[in-house]
Amino acid sequence: MPDSAVYPQSLQRLIGFLSRLPGIGRRTAERLALALLEWPEEDLRHFGEHLARLRQEVKTCALCGNLSDEETCAICRSPGRQVDTLCVVETAAQIPVFEKSGCYRGLYHVLGGRIAPLQGKGPEDLTIGALRRRLEQGGIQELILAMSPDVEGEATAAFLAGEFAGLGVRITRIASGVPVGADLSYADAATLASALGGRHAMR
Protein backbone atom coordinates (compact mmCIF):
# COMPACT_ATOMS: atom_id res chain seq x y z
CA MET A 1 0.00 0.00 0.00
CA PRO A 2 1.47 3.42 -0.95
CA ASP A 3 2.29 5.93 1.80
CA SER A 4 -0.44 8.24 0.51
CA ALA A 5 -3.01 5.68 1.64
CA VAL A 6 -1.37 5.20 5.04
CA TYR A 7 -0.25 8.63 6.28
CA PRO A 8 -1.83 12.08 5.98
CA GLN A 9 -0.04 14.61 3.74
CA SER A 10 1.42 16.56 6.67
CA LEU A 11 2.92 13.42 8.16
CA GLN A 12 4.26 12.34 4.78
CA ARG A 13 6.04 15.68 4.41
CA LEU A 14 7.56 15.37 7.87
CA ILE A 15 8.76 11.83 7.10
CA GLY A 16 10.31 13.14 3.90
CA PHE A 17 12.25 15.82 5.77
CA LEU A 18 13.43 13.44 8.50
CA SER A 19 14.60 10.84 5.97
CA ARG A 20 16.98 13.45 4.50
CA LEU A 21 19.01 13.44 7.73
CA PRO A 22 22.24 11.36 7.62
CA GLY A 23 21.81 7.84 8.93
CA ILE A 24 18.01 8.08 8.96
CA GLY A 25 16.24 5.62 6.66
CA ARG A 26 12.60 5.65 5.66
CA ARG A 27 11.43 3.35 8.46
CA THR A 28 13.31 5.30 11.12
CA ALA A 29 11.90 8.55 9.74
CA GLU A 30 8.40 7.12 10.05
CA ARG A 31 8.98 6.11 13.68
CA LEU A 32 10.39 9.56 14.52
CA ALA A 33 7.49 11.33 12.84
CA LEU A 34 4.94 9.22 14.71
CA ALA A 35 6.79 9.84 17.98
CA LEU A 36 6.70 13.60 17.36
CA LEU A 37 2.96 13.32 16.77
CA GLU A 38 2.62 12.16 20.39
CA TRP A 39 4.51 15.15 21.85
CA PRO A 40 2.53 17.76 23.77
CA GLU A 41 1.52 20.76 21.67
CA GLU A 42 3.80 23.07 23.67
CA ASP A 43 6.87 20.88 23.07
CA LEU A 44 6.14 20.70 19.36
CA ARG A 45 5.81 24.48 19.19
CA HIS A 46 9.15 25.01 20.95
CA PHE A 47 10.78 22.43 18.69
CA GLY A 48 9.49 24.20 15.61
CA GLU A 49 10.65 27.59 16.89
CA HIS A 50 14.15 26.26 17.56
CA LEU A 51 14.31 24.76 14.07
CA ALA A 52 13.15 28.02 12.51
CA ARG A 53 15.87 30.01 14.33
CA LEU A 54 18.65 27.44 13.92
CA ARG A 55 20.47 29.08 11.00
CA GLN A 56 20.24 32.51 12.63
CA GLU A 57 21.44 31.41 16.08
CA VAL A 58 24.27 29.05 15.11
CA LYS A 59 27.19 31.01 13.72
CA THR A 60 30.67 30.19 12.45
CA CYS A 61 33.52 31.14 14.79
CA ALA A 62 35.39 34.09 13.32
CA LEU A 63 38.72 32.63 14.45
CA CYS A 64 38.60 28.91 13.76
CA GLY A 65 35.39 28.16 11.84
CA ASN A 66 33.83 26.05 14.59
CA LEU A 67 30.09 26.25 15.29
CA SER A 68 29.20 28.85 17.90
CA ASP A 69 26.36 30.95 19.27
CA GLU A 70 28.73 33.93 19.62
CA GLU A 71 31.29 35.59 17.34
CA THR A 72 33.98 33.24 18.68
CA CYS A 73 33.47 29.69 19.93
CA ALA A 74 33.92 28.46 23.51
CA ILE A 75 37.18 26.72 22.62
CA CYS A 76 38.80 29.86 21.18
CA ARG A 77 37.59 31.87 24.19
CA SER A 78 38.86 29.37 26.76
CA PRO A 79 41.94 30.58 28.70
CA GLY A 80 42.95 26.99 29.40
CA ARG A 81 43.78 25.97 25.82
CA GLN A 82 47.30 25.42 24.49
CA VAL A 83 47.59 28.30 22.05
CA ASP A 84 50.84 27.03 20.48
CA THR A 85 49.18 23.94 18.96
CA LEU A 86 46.73 24.07 16.06
CA CYS A 87 44.78 21.05 14.82
CA VAL A 88 43.37 21.30 11.29
CA VAL A 89 40.11 19.39 10.74
CA GLU A 90 37.93 19.08 7.67
CA THR A 91 34.60 20.07 9.22
CA ALA A 92 33.30 21.53 12.46
CA ALA A 93 31.47 18.24 13.09
CA GLN A 94 34.84 16.58 13.77
CA ILE A 95 35.77 18.91 16.65
CA PRO A 96 33.42 17.30 19.23
CA VAL A 97 35.01 13.92 18.43
CA PHE A 98 38.45 15.29 19.34
CA GLU A 99 37.09 17.00 22.45
CA LYS A 100 35.46 13.78 23.69
CA SER A 101 38.79 11.98 23.38
CA GLY A 102 40.09 14.23 26.18
CA CYS A 103 43.64 14.04 24.82
CA TYR A 104 43.86 17.35 22.97
CA ARG A 105 43.86 20.81 24.55
CA GLY A 106 45.06 22.98 21.71
CA LEU A 107 43.17 25.12 19.20
CA TYR A 108 41.44 24.16 15.94
CA HIS A 109 41.12 25.35 12.38
CA VAL A 110 38.19 24.16 10.25
CA LEU A 111 39.29 23.70 6.64
CA GLY A 112 35.78 23.51 5.20
CA GLY A 113 36.31 20.18 3.45
CA ARG A 114 39.21 18.68 1.56
CA ILE A 115 40.75 18.80 -1.88
CA ALA A 116 38.58 16.64 -4.15
CA PRO A 117 39.07 17.44 -7.86
CA LEU A 118 36.43 14.93 -8.99
CA GLN A 119 33.90 16.85 -6.91
CA GLY A 120 35.14 20.21 -8.19
CA LYS A 121 36.74 21.21 -4.88
CA GLY A 122 40.25 22.67 -4.98
CA PRO A 123 42.53 24.50 -2.53
CA GLU A 124 40.84 27.80 -3.35
CA ASP A 125 37.56 26.45 -1.95
CA LEU A 126 39.08 25.79 1.48
CA THR A 127 40.09 28.17 4.28
CA ILE A 128 43.80 27.74 3.53
CA GLY A 129 44.33 31.50 3.27
CA ALA A 130 42.90 32.06 6.73
CA LEU A 131 45.07 29.23 8.06
CA ARG A 132 48.18 30.84 6.59
CA ARG A 133 47.31 34.14 8.24
CA ARG A 134 46.96 32.42 11.62
CA LEU A 135 50.34 30.75 11.22
CA GLU A 136 52.05 33.94 10.04
CA GLN A 137 50.84 35.79 13.14
CA GLY A 138 53.29 33.64 15.11
CA GLY A 139 52.90 31.64 18.30
CA ILE A 140 51.96 28.33 16.67
CA GLN A 141 54.67 25.73 17.19
CA GLU A 142 52.87 22.61 15.95
CA LEU A 143 50.36 22.19 13.15
CA ILE A 144 48.48 18.88 13.39
CA LEU A 145 46.89 17.74 10.12
CA ALA A 146 43.84 15.67 11.07
CA MET A 147 42.35 14.86 7.70
CA SER A 148 40.46 11.57 7.29
CA PRO A 149 42.79 8.78 6.08
CA ASP A 150 41.28 8.33 2.62
CA VAL A 151 42.64 9.40 -0.79
CA GLU A 152 41.31 12.98 -0.62
CA GLY A 153 42.34 13.37 3.01
CA GLU A 154 45.88 12.20 2.37
CA ALA A 155 46.17 14.46 -0.67
CA THR A 156 44.92 17.43 1.33
CA ALA A 157 47.36 16.74 4.17
CA ALA A 158 50.27 16.45 1.72
CA PHE A 159 49.26 19.72 0.05
CA LEU A 160 49.09 21.57 3.37
CA ALA A 161 52.42 20.14 4.50
CA GLY A 162 54.05 21.47 1.34
CA GLU A 163 52.21 24.79 1.51
CA PHE A 164 53.42 25.62 5.03
CA ALA A 165 56.80 23.88 5.01
CA GLY A 166 58.74 27.15 5.06
CA LEU A 167 57.00 28.79 8.01
CA GLY A 168 59.15 27.22 10.72
CA VAL A 169 56.22 25.33 12.25
CA ARG A 170 56.40 21.64 13.17
CA ILE A 171 53.88 19.86 10.91
CA THR A 172 52.53 16.49 12.06
CA ARG A 173 49.91 14.04 10.79
CA ILE A 174 47.67 11.87 12.97
CA ALA A 175 48.77 8.27 12.66
CA SER A 176 47.82 4.79 13.86
CA GLY A 177 44.40 3.97 15.20
CA VAL A 178 42.22 5.35 12.40
CA PRO A 179 41.37 2.79 9.68
CA VAL A 180 42.34 3.72 6.13
CA GLY A 181 39.36 5.20 4.31
CA ALA A 182 37.54 6.09 7.52
CA ASP A 183 35.74 9.38 8.15
CA LEU A 184 36.99 11.01 11.36
CA SER A 185 33.49 12.29 12.11
CA TYR A 186 32.56 8.73 13.12
CA ALA A 187 35.75 7.72 14.93
CA ASP A 188 35.39 6.79 18.60
CA ALA A 189 37.26 8.73 21.29
CA ALA A 190 39.73 5.94 22.14
CA THR A 191 40.70 5.42 18.50
CA LEU A 192 41.19 9.13 17.99
CA ALA A 193 43.28 9.41 21.15
CA SER A 194 45.55 6.67 19.77
CA ALA A 195 45.84 8.48 16.44
CA LEU A 196 46.73 11.76 18.11
CA GLY A 197 49.27 10.13 20.38
CA GLY A 198 50.98 8.44 17.44
CA ARG A 199 51.13 11.43 15.12
CA HIS A 200 54.28 11.79 13.03
CA ALA A 201 56.16 14.62 11.41
CA MET A 202 55.42 15.38 7.76
CA ARG A 203 58.18 17.93 7.15
C-alpha positions as CSV (number, residue, x, y, z in Angstrom):
1,M,0.0,0.0,0.0
2,P,1.5,3.4,-0.9
3,D,2.3,5.9,1.8
4,S,-0.4,8.2,0.5
5,A,-3.0,5.7,1.6
6,V,-1.4,5.2,5.0
7,Y,-0.2,8.6,6.3
8,P,-1.8,12.1,6.0
9,Q,0.0,14.6,3.7
10,S,1.4,16.6,6.7
11,L,2.9,13.4,8.2
12,Q,4.3,12.3,4.8
13,R,6.0,15.7,4.4
14,L,7.6,15.4,7.9
15,I,8.8,11.8,7.1
16,G,10.3,13.1,3.9
17,F,12.3,15.8,5.8
18,L,13.4,13.4,8.5
19,S,14.6,10.8,6.0
20,R,17.0,13.5,4.5
21,L,19.0,13.4,7.7
22,P,22.2,11.4,7.6
23,G,21.8,7.8,8.9
24,I,18.0,8.1,9.0
25,G,16.2,5.6,6.7
26,R,12.6,5.6,5.7
27,R,11.4,3.3,8.5
28,T,13.3,5.3,11.1
29,A,11.9,8.5,9.7
30,E,8.4,7.1,10.0
31,R,9.0,6.1,13.7
32,L,10.4,9.6,14.5
33,A,7.5,11.3,12.8
34,L,4.9,9.2,14.7
35,A,6.8,9.8,18.0
36,L,6.7,13.6,17.4
37,L,3.0,13.3,16.8
38,E,2.6,12.2,20.4
39,W,4.5,15.1,21.8
40,P,2.5,17.8,23.8
41,E,1.5,20.8,21.7
42,E,3.8,23.1,23.7
43,D,6.9,20.9,23.1
44,L,6.1,20.7,19.4
45,R,5.8,24.5,19.2
46,H,9.2,25.0,21.0
47,F,10.8,22.4,18.7
48,G,9.5,24.2,15.6
49,E,10.7,27.6,16.9
50,H,14.1,26.3,17.6
51,L,14.3,24.8,14.1
52,A,13.2,28.0,12.5
53,R,15.9,30.0,14.3
54,L,18.6,27.4,13.9
55,R,20.5,29.1,11.0
56,Q,20.2,32.5,12.6
57,E,21.4,31.4,16.1
58,V,24.3,29.0,15.1
59,K,27.2,31.0,13.7
60,T,30.7,30.2,12.5
61,C,33.5,31.1,14.8
62,A,35.4,34.1,13.3
63,L,38.7,32.6,14.5
64,C,38.6,28.9,13.8
65,G,35.4,28.2,11.8
66,N,33.8,26.1,14.6
67,L,30.1,26.2,15.3
68,S,29.2,28.8,17.9
69,D,26.4,31.0,19.3
70,E,28.7,33.9,19.6
71,E,31.3,35.6,17.3
72,T,34.0,33.2,18.7
73,C,33.5,29.7,19.9
74,A,33.9,28.5,23.5
75,I,37.2,26.7,22.6
76,C,38.8,29.9,21.2
77,R,37.6,31.9,24.2
78,S,38.9,29.4,26.8
79,P,41.9,30.6,28.7
80,G,43.0,27.0,29.4
81,R,43.8,26.0,25.8
82,Q,47.3,25.4,24.5
83,V,47.6,28.3,22.0
84,D,50.8,27.0,20.5
85,T,49.2,23.9,19.0
86,L,46.7,24.1,16.1
87,C,44.8,21.1,14.8
88,V,43.4,21.3,11.3
89,V,40.1,19.4,10.7
90,E,37.9,19.1,7.7
91,T,34.6,20.1,9.2
92,A,33.3,21.5,12.5
93,A,31.5,18.2,13.1
94,Q,34.8,16.6,13.8
95,I,35.8,18.9,16.6
96,P,33.4,17.3,19.2
97,V,35.0,13.9,18.4
98,F,38.4,15.3,19.3
99,E,37.1,17.0,22.5
100,K,35.5,13.8,23.7
101,S,38.8,12.0,23.4
102,G,40.1,14.2,26.2
103,C,43.6,14.0,24.8
104,Y,43.9,17.3,23.0
105,R,43.9,20.8,24.6
106,G,45.1,23.0,21.7
107,L,43.2,25.1,19.2
108,Y,41.4,24.2,15.9
109,H,41.1,25.4,12.4
110,V,38.2,24.2,10.2
111,L,39.3,23.7,6.6
112,G,35.8,23.5,5.2
113,G,36.3,20.2,3.4
114,R,39.2,18.7,1.6
115,I,40.8,18.8,-1.9
116,A,38.6,16.6,-4.1
117,P,39.1,17.4,-7.9
118,L,36.4,14.9,-9.0
119,Q,33.9,16.9,-6.9
120,G,35.1,20.2,-8.2
121,K,36.7,21.2,-4.9
122,G,40.2,22.7,-5.0
123,P,42.5,24.5,-2.5
124,E,40.8,27.8,-3.3
125,D,37.6,26.4,-1.9
126,L,39.1,25.8,1.5
127,T,40.1,28.2,4.3
128,I,43.8,27.7,3.5
129,G,44.3,31.5,3.3
130,A,42.9,32.1,6.7
131,L,45.1,29.2,8.1
132,R,48.2,30.8,6.6
133,R,47.3,34.1,8.2
134,R,47.0,32.4,11.6
135,L,50.3,30.8,11.2
136,E,52.1,33.9,10.0
137,Q,50.8,35.8,13.1
138,G,53.3,33.6,15.1
139,G,52.9,31.6,18.3
140,I,52.0,28.3,16.7
141,Q,54.7,25.7,17.2
142,E,52.9,22.6,16.0
143,L,50.4,22.2,13.2
144,I,48.5,18.9,13.4
145,L,46.9,17.7,10.1
146,A,43.8,15.7,11.1
147,M,42.3,14.9,7.7
148,S,40.5,11.6,7.3
149,P,42.8,8.8,6.1
150,D,41.3,8.3,2.6
151,V,42.6,9.4,-0.8
152,E,41.3,13.0,-0.6
153,G,42.3,13.4,3.0
154,E,45.9,12.2,2.4
155,A,46.2,14.5,-0.7
156,T,44.9,17.4,1.3
157,A,47.4,16.7,4.2
158,A,50.3,16.4,1.7
159,F,49.3,19.7,0.1
160,L,49.1,21.6,3.4
161,A,52.4,20.1,4.5
162,G,54.0,21.5,1.3
163,E,52.2,24.8,1.5
164,F,53.4,25.6,5.0
165,A,56.8,23.9,5.0
166,G,58.7,27.2,5.1
167,L,57.0,28.8,8.0
168,G,59.1,27.2,10.7
169,V,56.2,25.3,12.3
170,R,56.4,21.6,13.2
171,I,53.9,19.9,10.9
172,T,52.5,16.5,12.1
173,R,49.9,14.0,10.8
174,I,47.7,11.9,13.0
175,A,48.8,8.3,12.7
176,S,47.8,4.8,13.9
177,G,44.4,4.0,15.2
178,V,42.2,5.4,12.4
179,P,41.4,2.8,9.7
180,V,42.3,3.7,6.1
181,G,39.4,5.2,4.3
182,A,37.5,6.1,7.5
183,D,35.7,9.4,8.2
184,L,37.0,11.0,11.4
185,S,33.5,12.3,12.1
186,Y,32.6,8.7,13.1
187,A,35.8,7.7,14.9
188,D,35.4,6.8,18.6
189,A,37.3,8.7,21.3
190,A,39.7,5.9,22.1
191,T,40.7,5.4,18.5
192,L,41.2,9.1,18.0
193,A,43.3,9.4,21.1
194,S,45.5,6.7,19.8
195,A,45.8,8.5,16.4
196,L,46.7,11.8,18.1
197,G,49.3,10.1,20.4
198,G,51.0,8.4,17.4
199,R,51.1,11.4,15.1
200,H,54.3,11.8,13.0
201,A,56.2,14.6,11.4
202,M,55.4,15.4,7.8
203,R,58.2,17.9,7.2
